[in-house]
């Protein structure tokens, strides 16, 4: 092992550095980590190839502390994702065995220093596996993991949820832990000025918010920020979606990724929606286990079908008193009804005054045709250039029905897809799982966050599960994005890649 800040000299020497040897790269990393934690060094270089022909390879190991908001919560966060592959099944088996030898002797301290995702070696093979390991018994996860042969990965479509998917503390377990996610959230909230600061404070102090999460002033800005940040995080992994589909307010996030609007313009559009929604009398939404045709005879006044999400999964919206009367009738008739967290009657005629006001504001926005296949819940199919460029099209989304099911039908009819839900609560994941293309296995859907609020560690475990699913599907990920530790880690270390262990 070689420690010190100076780079290695051409012939393998290191100037002004202490040189120590170890029997393997793994042992060298353990020694480097011990010195970093003890405070002996700030930086360590692990060199291989000394005394042998060819170039010297150096791996830099740096002690890095990341700000953390809850030491007690992070203390138990010791899950790490290991990725590996092989050119054939027996090759993968040998690599797995070598990885097992590496991790079974690791102390908890060394395990914590591993990056959140321990990446595979270069030129990964088609036989792939991933294991979510804990420091308690990492070998058990390795032994239980099934390998998959990934010959031709399905293209990725990103799904962005909207109003109703929000919950207290959503995705906060990724904030300050995932740099790309954190930067993207901060970028969105900073575009809102002082209001963005207040939104961030309510989000990160869920037990004492000034404004409740289900209020439109919090739900829509934070959903936009979280959806957008998750989309940026997924694409930072090297994933290039070929299609986008948003639900309700999520369509504006999808439009941002499709190049229809710039991020600052999209934030302005979202803020105008919120501002003018506040001028409309209070209302809400209901999720009903029934079809659109079954529910239409029950509608009164300004209560309308807000969204058609899946077979026998329909949402209603309207002013509070009117919606309450409809709810009582539906329950009396034996329907299953669930109140959707919302304080405004989005996607009902009650929002018409707000839509008119928003349209006037949207005439200042510079819209562009989509660069990617952008599916719209308001038309039930691909968004046309004409609609993408129309302020009226975007404004009427406040009043119009969301036909998510029809849009998903069109998306999955075009090609077998791997759907990734970039947002909280797995609402769209649940809808997609009902689709025949997903039930048959032709397409698949993967969430990035838990279905219910379970705390910061659950957020991170769910995100790692999405990484594993993309890897075993056959997508080659940008491993440089996985080099950082979670915030609870005392340092940053690297596990030798499967290539270094004799596999791919």
RAGIDA-V93288 format. One record per helix or strand of 3 or more residues. SS is the DSSP state (h for helix, s for strand). FROM is the first residue (numbers start at 0). TO is the last residue. If there is no record, write none. Layout:
<<SS:FROM:TO> <SS:FROM:TO>>
This chain:
<<h:24:37> <s:42:47> <s:56:61> <h:70:74> <s:78:85> <h:88:103> <h:107:111> <s:126:133> <h:137:143> <s:154:159> <h:178:189> <h:193:203> <h:205:207> <h:215:235> <s:242:245> <h:249:256> <h:262:276> <s:282:287> <h:291:295> <s:303:309> <s:312:318> <h:319:331> <s:336:339> <h:348:361> <s:372:375> <h:384:387> <h:390:397> <h:403:413> <s:416:420> <h:426:432> <h:435:438> <s:443:446> <h:455:472> <h:478:481>>
